[in-house]
Amino acid sequence: MSGISIRGAALWSIGMQYIAFAIQFVVSVLISRFFLSPSEMGLFSIALSAAMMVSVLQDFGISRFVAGERELSTAQVETCFSVSLIFAFGIGLLILALAWPLAGFYGNARLTPLLVIIAGSYLVVPFGIVPSAMLQRRMDYFSLFLVNVGAAMTNAAVALGLAWAGYSAFALAWAAVAQQGARALIGQWRSGIRPPFPPRLTGLGPILRFGSNSSLLHISGAIGTRSPDLVIGRVLNLAAVGLFSRASSLAAQLQMLVSGAVDGVFYPAFARLRDAGADLAAPYQRVVAAYSAATWPAMAFLAAAATPIVLMLYGPRWIGVAPLLAWIAIGQIFITALPLHVELPILLGRIRQLVVFNAVDTIASIGLLLLGAMLSLEGAAMSRIAYGIVWFLLYVGLIRRLTGFAWRAMLGIYAKGMIATLATVAPLLAVYRWVAPPEAVGLVLLGEAGLAGVGLWLVVIYALRHPIRLEINAILGVLWHRLPRKALRAHP
């Protein structure tokens, strides 16, 4: 797993994630600062969350089946495509059926047309599921780069254009339709996979068995992930939903930027290790080291810099996001302490056990969120820390049984990651203590504190001989060896 091919795939995946993140981030800032209020953002978040609670059935585990199946035939690919098309039609109808009752439940008639548009986007989704899964299986991350960046650019153009034209929350709904259309077209172009005609349903057994368990897992996960907007919208109000949604979205975007890019790389990589009968303990500990050393400092810095970041990006009317963002970002530290907690049980044939764990996880998430929301909006955000602790305690035993990681090694990795995290935020905390309060910190001062934090992070990483230094050295070595060749080609 440590070979150059995996690192090359990771570099393409990271590049894809960074560019897509930059596009989405800029759009979210412009939309929030100039076009949509917290209430309008909350309206769209409720509609999207409700649709996603249903749409989790759409994939039916097909992406993971295609990417992780030991031997995949052309007939199975065609059957997977057909199943995804059938599910798309049913889910589109179900979302349409929920549009009017949901609008009545929340007392807002605008939810009905929003859900109608969002339902249309899910009719397009299946045309991109199998092509993208095949690209992931082939580890063709250059093509996935084109798929994801092209879809992000399409979403950005439609969202900004329609928001500027005055479409309010509907701009985001139409942008979702355009994004899925672009993903499907580019994915089919790069993979060569087309929808079968007529649909093929032979050899359905293995797909249905895998998909039924995977769907239970996705349903449970979606309830836990999407319920905050729905719960807060019912207990509090639309403005509260908008603020909480913006905070959780910003934390999730940064987490994906830092570590999410390589999730898709590690899944087929661990599938290969499984097929070879290799020991998983050492590779998994390296993955944990990379995640904790990269994600924890990023989340901690985001929490510490929440106030200046929100003021600079979204303006004073969104200042309520800052305290929520701080609590949610800290909660993410626990969630990222055990990467691949879904992928590994699936690869190792423990999906039924994972479904049970995920159901308990979901109950804990909703219960703690509801208790927090009944106190206040900030209480809802603080509940994410309690949930993160419960989540870690729930899954750590399962992951240890699957990988056989050593507790002593893992605690050492966590300790080094925490020291690096404290070093990263130390300069910013020093600025607050001796230079300026959070609300008075501007871009230059925040940037200087961030650069100083990165510098201290590097010092700690190499001083403690953290495992991530080997990955840094390897990537820099690959880039160093490629640069002279490009220069020679450019200047013969």
VEXDREN-2710 file (C-alpha; in Angstrom, 1 decimal):
% VEXDREN-2710
k/r/px/py/pz
1/MET/0.0/0.0/0.0
2/SER/3.0/2.3/0.4
3/GLY/4.0/2.0/-3.2
4/ILE/4.4/4.8/-5.7
5/SER/1.1/3.9/-7.5
6/ILE/-0.9/4.4/-4.3
7/ARG/0.9/7.8/-3.7
8/GLY/0.3/8.8/-7.3
9/ALA/-3.4/8.0/-6.9
10/ALA/-3.5/9.9/-3.6
11/LEU/-1.9/13.0/-5.3
12/TRP/-4.5/13.0/-8.0
13/SER/-7.3/12.5/-5.4
14/ILE/-5.9/15.3/-3.2
15/GLY/-5.7/17.6/-6.2
16/MET/-9.2/16.8/-7.1
17/GLN/-10.4/17.4/-3.6
18/TYR/-8.6/20.7/-3.2
19/ILE/-9.9/22.2/-6.4
20/ALA/-13.4/21.0/-5.9
21/PHE/-13.3/22.3/-2.3
22/ALA/-12.0/25.7/-3.5
23/ILE/-14.8/26.0/-6.0
24/GLN/-17.5/24.9/-3.5
25/PHE/-16.0/27.1/-0.8
26/VAL/-15.9/30.2/-2.9
27/VAL/-19.5/29.6/-4.0
28/SER/-20.7/29.1/-0.4
29/VAL/-19.0/32.3/0.7
30/LEU/-20.4/34.4/-2.2
31/ILE/-23.9/32.9/-1.8
32/SER/-24.0/33.5/1.9
33/ARG/-22.4/36.9/1.9
34/PHE/-24.3/38.5/-1.0
35/PHE/-27.4/36.5/-1.8
36/LEU/-29.0/34.2/0.8
37/SER/-29.9/35.0/4.4
38/PRO/-29.6/32.4/7.2
39/SER/-33.4/31.7/6.9
40/GLU/-33.2/31.1/3.2
41/MET/-30.2/28.8/3.7
42/GLY/-32.1/27.0/6.4
43/LEU/-35.0/26.5/4.1
44/PHE/-32.8/24.8/1.5
45/SER/-31.0/22.7/4.1
46/ILE/-34.3/21.3/5.4
47/ALA/-35.4/20.4/1.9
48/LEU/-32.1/18.8/1.0
49/SER/-31.8/16.9/4.3
50/ALA/-35.3/15.5/3.9
51/ALA/-34.6/14.4/0.4
52/MET/-31.2/12.8/1.4
53/MET/-32.9/10.8/4.1
54/VAL/-34.8/9.0/1.3
55/SER/-32.1/9.1/-1.4
56/VAL/-29.6/7.0/0.6
57/LEU/-31.4/4.0/-1.0
58/GLN/-30.3/5.3/-4.4
59/ASP/-26.8/3.8/-4.4
60/PHE/-28.0/0.5/-2.9
61/GLY/-24.4/-0.2/-2.1
62/ILE/-23.6/-0.4/-5.7
63/SER/-20.6/1.9/-5.6
64/ARG/-18.8/-0.2/-2.9
65/PHE/-19.9/-3.5/-4.6
66/VAL/-18.3/-2.4/-7.9
67/ALA/-15.2/-1.0/-6.3
68/GLY/-14.6/-3.9/-3.9
69/GLU/-15.9/-7.0/-5.6
70/ARG/-13.1/-9.6/-6.1
71/GLU/-14.0/-10.5/-9.7
72/LEU/-16.5/-8.2/-11.5
73/SER/-18.0/-9.3/-14.9
74/THR/-19.4/-7.1/-17.6
75/ALA/-22.8/-8.7/-16.9
76/GLN/-22.6/-7.6/-13.2
77/VAL/-21.8/-4.1/-14.2
78/GLU/-24.8/-3.9/-16.5
79/THR/-27.0/-5.3/-13.7
80/CYS/-25.7/-2.8/-11.2
81/PHE/-26.5/0.0/-13.7
82/SER/-30.0/-1.3/-14.2
83/VAL/-30.7/-1.6/-10.5
84/SER/-29.5/2.0/-9.8
85/LEU/-31.9/3.2/-12.6
86/ILE/-34.9/1.4/-11.1
87/PHE/-34.1/2.7/-7.6
88/ALA/-33.8/6.2/-8.9
89/PHE/-37.3/6.2/-10.4
90/GLY/-38.8/4.9/-7.2
91/ILE/-36.9/7.4/-5.0
92/GLY/-37.8/10.3/-7.2
93/LEU/-41.5/9.4/-6.8
94/LEU/-41.1/9.0/-3.1
95/ILE/-39.5/12.5/-2.7
96/LEU/-42.3/14.0/-4.7
97/ALA/-44.9/12.3/-2.5
98/LEU/-43.2/13.7/0.6
99/ALA/-43.1/17.3/-0.7
100/TRP/-46.5/18.5/0.4
101/PRO/-46.6/16.7/3.8
102/LEU/-43.2/18.0/4.7
103/ALA/-44.2/21.6/3.8
104/GLY/-47.2/21.2/6.1
105/PHE/-45.1/19.8/8.9
106/TYR/-42.8/22.8/8.8
107/GLY/-45.5/25.3/7.9
108/ASN/-43.7/26.6/4.8
109/ALA/-45.2/26.1/1.4
110/ARG/-41.9/26.9/-0.4
111/LEU/-40.6/23.5/0.6
112/THR/-42.9/21.8/-1.9
113/PRO/-41.4/23.2/-5.1
114/LEU/-37.9/23.0/-3.7
115/LEU/-38.4/19.2/-3.1
116/VAL/-39.8/18.8/-6.6
117/ILE/-36.6/20.2/-8.1
118/ILE/-34.4/18.2/-5.8
119/ALA/-36.3/15.1/-6.7
120/GLY/-35.3/15.8/-10.4
121/SER/-31.7/15.8/-9.4
122/TYR/-31.9/12.3/-8.0
123/LEU/-33.3/11.0/-11.3
124/VAL/-30.0/11.9/-12.9
125/VAL/-27.7/10.5/-10.1
126/PRO/-27.7/6.8/-11.2
127/PHE/-26.2/7.7/-14.6
128/GLY/-23.0/8.6/-12.7
129/ILE/-22.9/6.0/-9.9
130/VAL/-21.5/3.0/-11.8
131/PRO/-19.1/5.0/-14.1
132/SER/-17.5/6.6/-11.1
133/ALA/-17.3/3.3/-9.2
134/MET/-15.6/1.7/-12.1
135/LEU/-13.0/4.6/-12.2
136/GLN/-12.4/4.1/-8.5
137/ARG/-12.0/0.3/-9.0
138/ARG/-9.4/1.0/-11.8
139/MET/-7.8/3.6/-9.5
140/ASP/-8.1/6.0/-12.5
141/TYR/-8.0/9.1/-10.3
142/PHE/-7.1/11.4/-13.2
143/SER/-10.6/10.6/-14.7
144/LEU/-12.2/11.0/-11.3
145/PHE/-10.5/14.3/-11.0
146/LEU/-12.2/15.4/-14.3
147/VAL/-15.6/14.1/-13.0
148/ASN/-15.5/15.8/-9.7
149/VAL/-14.0/19.1/-10.7
150/GLY/-16.3/19.3/-13.8
151/ALA/-19.3/18.7/-11.6
152/ALA/-18.2/21.3/-9.0
153/MET/-17.7/23.9/-11.7
154/THR/-21.1/23.2/-13.2
155/ASN/-22.7/23.6/-9.8
156/ALA/-20.9/26.8/-9.1
157/ALA/-21.9/28.4/-12.4
158/VAL/-25.6/27.5/-12.1
159/ALA/-25.8/28.4/-8.4
160/LEU/-24.1/31.8/-8.7
161/GLY/-26.0/32.7/-11.9
162/LEU/-29.4/31.9/-10.6
163/ALA/-28.7/33.4/-7.2
164/TRP/-27.6/36.7/-8.9
165/ALA/-30.9/36.5/-10.9
166/GLY/-32.9/36.4/-7.7
167/TYR/-33.9/32.7/-7.4
168/SER/-33.0/32.6/-3.7
169/ALA/-32.8/29.0/-2.3
170/PHE/-34.1/27.6/-5.6
171/ALA/-30.7/28.5/-7.1
172/LEU/-29.1/25.8/-5.0
173/ALA/-31.7/23.3/-5.9
174/TRP/-31.2/23.8/-9.7
175/ALA/-27.5/23.8/-9.2
176/ALA/-27.8/20.3/-7.7
177/VAL/-29.6/19.1/-10.8
178/ALA/-26.9/20.5/-13.1
179/GLN/-24.1/19.1/-11.0
180/GLN/-25.5/15.5/-11.2
181/GLY/-25.9/15.9/-14.9
182/ALA/-22.3/16.9/-15.4
183/ARG/-21.1/14.1/-13.2
184/ALA/-23.0/11.5/-15.2
185/LEU/-21.9/12.8/-18.6
186/ILE/-18.2/13.1/-17.7
187/GLY/-18.2/9.8/-15.8
188/GLN/-19.6/7.9/-18.8
189/TRP/-17.2/9.6/-21.2
190/ARG/-14.1/8.7/-19.1
191/SER/-15.2/5.2/-18.0
192/GLY/-16.8/4.0/-21.3
193/ILE/-19.7/2.6/-19.2
194/ARG/-23.1/3.2/-20.7
195/PRO/-26.6/2.4/-19.3
196/PRO/-27.7/-1.0/-20.7
197/PHE/-30.7/-1.2/-23.0
198/PRO/-32.8/-3.0/-22.3
199/PRO/-32.1/-3.1/-18.6
200/ARG/-30.4/-6.3/-17.4
201/LEU/-31.5/-8.0/-14.1
202/THR/-29.7/-11.4/-14.4
203/GLY/-27.3/-12.3/-11.6
204/LEU/-29.2/-10.1/-9.2
205/GLY/-28.5/-12.3/-6.1
206/PRO/-25.1/-11.1/-4.9
207/ILE/-25.9/-7.5/-5.7
208/LEU/-29.2/-7.7/-3.7
209/ARG/-27.6/-9.5/-0.8
210/PHE/-24.8/-6.9/-0.6
211/GLY/-27.2/-4.0/-1.3
212/SER/-29.8/-4.9/1.3
213/ASN/-27.2/-4.8/4.1
214/SER/-25.5/-1.7/2.7
215/SER/-28.8/0.1/2.4
216/LEU/-29.6/-0.5/6.0
217/LEU/-26.2/1.0/6.8
218/HIS/-26.8/4.0/4.5
219/ILE/-30.2/4.6/6.0
220/SER/-28.9/4.6/9.5
221/GLY/-26.0/6.8/8.5
222/ALA/-28.2/9.3/6.7
223/ILE/-30.5/9.6/9.6
224/GLY/-27.6/10.5/11.8
225/THR/-26.0/12.8/9.3
226/ARG/-29.0/14.7/8.0
227/SER/-31.2/14.7/11.1
228/PRO/-29.6/17.9/12.7
229/ASP/-31.1/20.2/10.2
230/LEU/-34.5/18.5/10.5
231/VAL/-34.4/18.4/14.3
232/ILE/-33.2/22.0/14.7
233/GLY/-35.8/23.2/12.1
234/ARG/-38.6/21.7/14.2
235/VAL/-37.3/22.6/17.7
236/LEU/-35.9/26.0/16.9
237/ASN/-36.4/27.9/13.6
238/LEU/-35.2/28.3/10.0
239/ALA/-32.5/30.9/10.9
240/ALA/-31.1/28.5/13.5
241/VAL/-31.0/25.7/10.8
242/GLY/-29.1/28.1/8.4
243/LEU/-26.5/28.9/11.1
244/PHE/-26.0/25.3/12.2
245/SER/-25.9/24.1/8.6
246/ARG/-23.3/26.6/7.6
247/ALA/-21.1/25.7/10.7
248/SER/-21.4/22.0/10.1
249/SER/-20.8/22.4/6.4
250/LEU/-17.6/24.4/6.9
251/ALA/-16.2/21.9/9.4
252/ALA/-17.1/19.0/7.1
253/GLN/-15.5/20.7/4.0
254/LEU/-12.3/21.3/5.8
255/GLN/-12.2/17.7/7.1
256/MET/-12.8/16.5/3.5
257/LEU/-10.1/18.8/2.2
258/VAL/-7.5/17.5/4.7
259/SER/-8.2/13.8/4.8
260/GLY/-11.3/12.9/2.7
261/ALA/-9.4/13.0/-0.6
262/VAL/-7.6/9.8/0.2
263/ASP/-10.7/7.8/1.5
264/GLY/-11.4/6.5/-2.0
265/VAL/-7.8/5.6/-2.5
266/PHE/-7.5/3.5/0.7
267/TYR/-10.7/1.5/0.0
268/PRO/-9.4/-0.4/-3.1
269/ALA/-5.9/-0.4/-1.5
270/PHE/-7.1/-2.3/1.5
271/ALA/-9.2/-4.5/-0.8
272/ARG/-5.9/-5.6/-2.4
273/LEU/-4.3/-6.3/1.0
274/ARG/-7.4/-8.3/2.0
275/ASP/-7.1/-10.4/-1.2
276/ALA/-3.4/-11.0/-0.6
277/GLY/-4.1/-12.1/3.0
278/ALA/-1.8/-9.5/4.3
279/ASP/-1.7/-8.3/7.9
280/LEU/-3.7/-5.1/8.3
281/ALA/-2.4/-3.8/11.7
282/ALA/0.6/-1.9/10.4
283/PRO/-1.1/-0.4/7.3
284/TYR/-4.0/0.7/9.4
285/GLN/-1.8/2.3/12.1
286/ARG/-0.1/4.3/9.3
287/VAL/-3.4/5.5/8.0
288/VAL/-4.5/6.6/11.6
289/ALA/-1.1/8.4/12.0
290/ALA/-1.7/10.3/8.7
291/TYR/-5.3/11.2/9.6
292/SER/-4.6/12.3/13.2
293/ALA/-1.5/14.3/12.3
294/ALA/-3.3/16.2/9.4
295/THR/-6.9/16.4/10.5
296/TRP/-6.6/17.2/14.2
297/PRO/-4.5/20.3/13.8
298/ALA/-6.8/21.6/11.0
299/MET/-9.9/21.1/13.1
300/ALA/-8.3/22.6/16.2
301/PHE/-7.2/25.7/14.2
302/LEU/-10.6/26.0/12.7
303/ALA/-12.2/26.0/16.2
304/ALA/-9.7/28.5/17.5
305/ALA/-10.1/30.8/14.4
306/ALA/-13.9/30.5/14.2
307/THR/-14.7/34.1/14.9
308/PRO/-12.3/35.8/12.6
309/ILE/-13.0/33.3/9.8
310/VAL/-16.7/33.8/10.0
311/LEU/-16.5/37.5/10.1
312/MET/-14.1/37.6/7.1
313/LEU/-16.0/35.1/5.0
314/TYR/-19.6/35.6/5.7
315/GLY/-19.9/39.0/7.4
316/PRO/-21.5/40.1/10.7
317/ARG/-25.0/38.8/10.0
318/TRP/-23.5/35.2/10.1
319/ILE/-21.5/35.8/13.4
320/GLY/-23.8/33.3/15.1
321/VAL/-22.0/30.6/13.1
322/ALA/-18.7/31.1/15.1
323/PRO/-19.5/29.5/18.4
324/LEU/-21.3/26.6/16.7
325/LEU/-18.3/26.1/14.4
326/ALA/-15.9/25.9/17.3
327/TRP/-17.8/23.1/19.0
328/ILE/-18.5/21.1/15.9
329/ALA/-14.9/21.3/14.8
330/ILE/-13.7/19.9/18.1
331/GLY/-16.2/17.1/17.8
332/GLN/-14.7/16.2/14.4
333/ILE/-11.4/15.3/16.1
334/PHE/-13.0/12.3/17.7
335/ILE/-14.8/11.3/14.5
336/THR/-11.5/11.3/12.5
337/ALA/-9.6/9.3/15.1
338/LEU/-10.8/6.0/13.5
339/PRO/-10.7/6.3/9.7
340/LEU/-12.3/3.7/7.4
341/HIS/-14.7/2.6/10.2
342/VAL/-17.3/1.8/7.5
343/GLU/-15.0/0.6/4.7
344/LEU/-13.0/-2.0/6.7
345/PRO/-16.0/-4.0/8.1
346/ILE/-17.5/-4.1/4.6
347/LEU/-14.3/-5.3/3.0
348/LEU/-13.9/-8.0/5.8
349/GLY/-17.4/-9.3/5.6
350/ARG/-18.7/-7.8/8.8
351/ILE/-21.4/-5.6/7.3
352/ARG/-24.3/-7.0/9.4
353/GLN/-22.3/-6.3/12.6
354/LEU/-21.6/-2.8/11.2
355/VAL/-25.3/-2.2/10.6
356/VAL/-26.0/-2.8/14.3
357/PHE/-23.1/-0.5/15.4
358/ASN/-24.4/2.2/13.0
359/ALA/-27.9/1.9/14.4
360/VAL/-26.6/2.5/18.0
361/ASP/-24.4/5.3/16.6
362/THR/-27.4/7.0/15.0
363/ILE/-29.6/6.8/18.1
364/ALA/-26.8/8.4/20.2
365/SER/-26.4/11.2/17.6
366/ILE/-30.1/12.1/17.4
367/GLY/-30.7/11.7/21.2
368/LEU/-27.7/13.9/22.2
369/LEU/-28.6/16.5/19.5
370/LEU/-32.3/16.7/20.6
371/LEU/-31.2/17.2/24.2
372/GLY/-28.8/20.0/23.2
373/ALA/-31.3/21.7/20.9
374/MET/-33.9/21.8/23.6
375/LEU/-31.5/23.9/25.6
376/SER/-30.2/26.2/22.9
377/LEU/-28.7/26.3/19.4
378/GLU/-25.2/26.3/21.0
379/GLY/-26.2/23.4/23.1
380/ALA/-27.0/21.5/19.9
381/ALA/-23.5/22.2/18.6
382/MET/-21.9/21.2/22.0
383/SER/-23.7/17.9/21.7
384/ARG/-21.4/17.0/18.8
385/ILE/-18.5/16.7/21.2
386/ALA/-20.4/14.3/23.5
387/TYR/-21.4/12.4/20.4
388/GLY/-17.8/12.2/19.1
389/ILE/-16.7/10.6/22.4
390/VAL/-19.6/8.1/22.3
391/TRP/-18.8/7.4/18.6
392/PHE/-15.1/6.6/19.3
393/LEU/-15.9/4.3/22.3
394/LEU/-18.4/2.5/20.2
395/TYR/-16.2/1.7/17.2
396/VAL/-12.7/1.4/18.6
397/GLY/-13.2/-2.2/19.7
398/LEU/-14.7/-3.3/16.4
399/ILE/-11.8/-1.7/14.4
400/ARG/-9.2/-3.3/16.7
401/ARG/-10.8/-6.8/16.2
402/LEU/-10.7/-6.3/12.5
403/THR/-7.2/-4.9/12.1
404/GLY/-5.4/-6.2/15.2
405/PHE/-3.8/-2.9/15.8
406/ALA/-1.6/-2.6/19.0
407/TRP/-3.0/-0.4/21.7
408/ARG/0.5/0.8/22.7
409/ALA/1.3/1.9/19.1
410/MET/-2.1/3.5/18.7
411/LEU/-1.8/5.5/21.9
412/GLY/1.6/6.7/20.9
413/ILE/0.3/7.8/17.5
414/TYR/-2.6/9.7/19.2
415/ALA/-0.2/11.3/21.7
416/LYS/2.1/12.6/18.9
417/GLY/-0.9/13.8/16.9
418/MET/-2.2/15.8/19.9
419/ILE/1.2/17.4/20.6
420/ALA/1.3/18.4/16.9
421/THR/-2.2/19.8/17.2
422/LEU/-1.3/21.9/20.3
423/ALA/1.7/23.3/18.5
424/THR/-0.4/24.3/15.5
425/VAL/-2.9/26.4/17.5
426/ALA/-0.3/27.8/19.9
427/PRO/0.6/30.9/17.8
428/LEU/-3.1/31.9/17.3
429/LEU/-3.9/31.5/21.0
430/ALA/-0.8/33.7/21.7
431/VAL/-2.2/36.3/19.4
432/TYR/-5.5/36.3/21.3
433/ARG/-3.6/36.6/24.6
434/TRP/-1.1/39.3/23.8
435/VAL/-2.0/41.0/20.5
436/ALA/-5.8/41.2/19.6
437/PRO/-9.1/39.6/20.6
438/PRO/-10.7/37.2/18.0
439/GLU/-13.1/39.7/16.6
440/ALA/-10.2/42.1/15.8
441/VAL/-8.0/39.6/14.1
442/GLY/-7.8/40.3/10.3
443/LEU/-6.6/38.3/7.4
444/VAL/-2.9/39.2/7.7
445/LEU/-2.6/38.5/11.4
446/LEU/-4.6/35.2/11.0
447/GLY/-2.4/34.2/8.1
448/GLU/0.8/34.9/10.0
449/ALA/-0.5/32.8/13.0
450/GLY/-1.5/30.0/10.6
451/LEU/1.9/30.0/8.9
452/ALA/3.6/30.0/12.3
453/GLY/1.4/27.1/13.3
454/VAL/2.3/25.1/10.2
455/GLY/6.0/25.7/10.9
456/LEU/5.7/24.5/14.5
457/TRP/3.7/21.5/13.2
458/LEU/6.5/20.5/10.9
459/VAL/9.1/20.9/13.7
460/VAL/7.1/18.7/16.0
461/ILE/6.4/16.1/13.3
462/TYR/10.1/15.6/12.6
463/ALA/11.3/16.1/16.2
464/LEU/8.9/13.3/17.4
465/ARG/9.7/11.2/14.3
466/HIS/6.0/11.0/13.5
467/PRO/5.2/8.4/10.8
468/ILE/3.6/11.0/8.6
469/ARG/7.1/12.4/8.0
470/LEU/7.8/9.4/5.8
471/GLU/4.8/10.2/3.6
472/ILE/5.8/13.8/3.4
473/ASN/9.4/12.8/2.4
474/ALA/8.1/10.4/-0.3
475/ILE/5.7/12.8/-1.9
476/LEU/8.3/15.6/-1.9
477/GLY/10.7/13.1/-3.5
478/VAL/8.3/12.2/-6.2
479/LEU/7.7/15.9/-7.0
480/TRP/11.4/16.7/-6.9
481/HIS/12.3/13.9/-9.4
482/ARG/9.5/15.0/-11.8
483/LEU/10.3/18.7/-11.8
484/PRO/13.7/18.6/-13.7
485/ARG/12.2/16.4/-16.4
486/LYS/9.4/18.9/-17.1
487/ALA/11.9/21.7/-17.2
488/LEU/14.0/19.8/-19.7
489/ARG/11.0/19.1/-21.9
490/ALA/10.1/22.8/-21.8
491/HIS/13.6/24.0/-22.6
492/PRO/15.3/21.5/-25.0
END
